[in-house]
Amino acid sequence: MGIRFILMVNKQGQTRLAQYYEYLTLEERRALEAEIVRKCLARNEQQCSFVEHRNYKIVYRRYASLFFLVGVDNDENELAILEFIHLLVETMDRHFGNVCELDIMFHLEKAHFMLEEMVMNGCIVETSKSSILAPIQLMDKMS
């Protein structure tokens, strides 16, 4: 398994989306998120987008007011995960039109659905934007 968790966090450190691919209790999740968010938000633009924390490697990227943080195994390729983050943002941009924090907050189920189409059990299984968005567009047509 490669990806352990995916977080979307605003500039104030509030988690807007959290998806875990391993079991952690709520207390463990809260503590982990607080530590990681504090560590990543304290870094400046000149520092690299990779941080080691506990037994994870954290790969993160900021887009507008949102930070996308992905916790992976230590042997995972950081650049591939950065590319995955970019693909996720491009996919959300295509659906929402320049995705922002409010899109995630008001359409949380769609954001989770996109992640579920892209990642299964911590492994990236789909990278085609049109294939990822097709079921969501069908659901939109039906409602």
C-alpha positions in Angstrom: 0.0 0.0 0.0 1.3 3.5 -0.8 -1.1 6.2 0.2 -2.0 6.1 3.9 -4.2 9.3 4.1 -5.2 12.4 2.1 -6.1 15.7 3.8 -7.4 19.0 2.4 -6.7 21.8 4.9 -7.3 25.6 4.7 -4.7 28.2 5.6 -6.0 28.4 9.2 -5.3 24.7 9.6 -8.9 23.5 9.5 -9.4 20.1 7.9 -11.9 20.3 5.1 -11.6 16.7 3.8 -9.9 13.7 5.3 -9.6 10.2 3.8 -7.7 7.4 5.5 -6.6 4.1 4.0 -5.5 2.6 7.3 -7.3 2.3 10.6 -6.7 5.0 13.1 -8.9 5.9 16.1 -10.5 9.4 16.1 -8.0 10.5 18.8 -5.1 9.3 16.7 -6.5 11.0 13.6 -7.0 14.3 15.5 -3.5 14.2 16.9 -1.9 13.2 13.6 -3.7 15.9 11.7 -2.8 18.6 14.2 0.9 17.7 14.2 1.1 17.4 10.4 -0.9 20.5 9.7 1.2 22.5 12.2 4.4 21.3 10.6 3.4 21.9 7.0 1.8 25.3 7.4 4.8 26.5 9.3 7.1 25.9 6.3 7.8 28.7 3.8 7.5 28.6 -0.1 11.3 28.1 -0.5 11.3 24.8 1.4 10.6 21.5 -0.4 7.1 19.9 -0.3 8.2 16.8 1.5 8.3 16.2 5.3 9.0 13.1 7.3 6.7 12.6 10.2 6.6 9.5 12.4 6.6 6.6 10.0 5.1 8.6 7.2 6.4 10.8 4.4 4.1 13.8 3.9 3.9 15.2 0.4 2.0 18.5 0.2 1.1 21.3 -2.1 -0.8 24.6 -1.7 -3.3 25.6 -4.3 -4.9 29.0 -3.5 -6.3 28.8 0.0 -6.1 25.0 0.3 -3.3 22.7 1.2 -3.4 19.2 -0.2 -1.5 16.8 2.1 -0.8 13.1 1.3 0.7 10.7 3.8 2.6 7.9 2.1 5.0 5.1 3.0 8.7 6.1 3.3 9.6 4.2 0.1 6.9 6.0 -2.1 8.0 8.3 -4.9 7.5 11.9 -3.8 7.3 13.3 -7.4 4.6 10.8 -8.3 2.5 11.8 -5.3 3.0 15.5 -6.3 1.7 14.6 -9.7 -1.2 12.8 -8.2 -2.1 15.9 -6.1 -1.9 18.0 -9.3 -4.2 15.5 -11.1 -6.7 15.7 -8.2 -6.8 19.5 -8.3 -7.1 19.5 -12.1 -10.0 17.0 -11.9 -11.8 19.1 -9.2 -11.1 22.2 -11.3 -12.7 20.6 -14.3 -15.8 19.7 -12.3 -16.2 22.8 -10.0 -14.5 25.4 -12.2 -11.4 26.6 -10.3 -12.0 24.6 -7.1 -11.9 26.5 -3.8 -12.5 25.7 -0.1 -16.3 26.4 -0.4 -16.6 23.8 -3.2 -15.1 21.2 -0.9 -17.3 22.3 2.0 -20.6 22.4 0.1 -19.9 19.3 -2.1 -18.0 17.1 0.2 -19.6 14.0 -1.1 -18.5 14.7 -4.6 -14.9 15.4 -3.5 -14.9 12.0 -1.6 -16.4 10.4 -4.7 -13.6 11.7 -6.9 -11.0 10.4 -4.4 -12.8 7.0 -4.3 -12.6 6.8 -8.1 -8.9 7.7 -8.1 -7.6 5.7 -5.1 -8.6 2.3 -3.9 -7.1 0.8 -0.7 -4.2 3.3 -0.8 -3.3 2.6 -4.5 -3.9 5.0 -7.4 -6.2 3.1 -9.8 -7.5 5.8 -12.1 -5.8 8.8 -13.7 -8.1 9.7 -16.5 -10.1 12.9 -15.6 -13.0 12.0 -17.9 -13.3 8.5 -16.4 -13.1 9.9 -12.9 -15.8 12.5 -13.6 -18.2 10.4 -15.7 -20.1 8.8 -12.7 -20.4 12.2 -11.0 -21.7 13.8 -14.2 -24.3 11.0 -14.4 -25.4 11.6 -10.9 -25.7 15.3 -11.6 -27.9 14.5 -14.6 -30.2 12.3 -12.5 -30.8 15.0 -9.8 
